[in-house]
Amino acid sequence: QVQLVESGGGWVQPGHSLRLSCAASGSIISLNEMGWYRQAPGKQRELVARMNSHGIAYYTNVVQGRFVMFKNTPNMTVYLQMNSLTPDDTAVYYCHKETSEGNGYWGQGTQVTVSS
């Protein structure tokens, strides 16, 4: 089993930044093949950023250039640095660990609200 706990969400004004954290524990040996997703009210959950098996992060067009996904392996924590936030970034953000079978593991999510 793998446990993922997100933190760092909150309310910010447009143009400001937030850093989300995802602390991983349990039967996990690598922070690669992990992703950040988000789900806005009334919308489907969507991928925001993903770190592949080589530790390289990729981003969707909507967040490219504004968000950065990185990891701290000794702390077993994955981060999502979010800059230049807009109201469209308002959502619950989830951390996800991919597995070779099944749907992987999800955290409980952390709310991000961007408004003036």
ABEGO torsion letter per residue (X at the ends): XBBBBBBGBEBBBBGBBBBBBBBBBEBBABABGBBBBBBBBGBBBBBABBBBAAGBBBBBAAABGABBBBBBAAAGBBBBBBBGBBAAABBBBBBBBBBABEAEBBBAEBBBBBBX
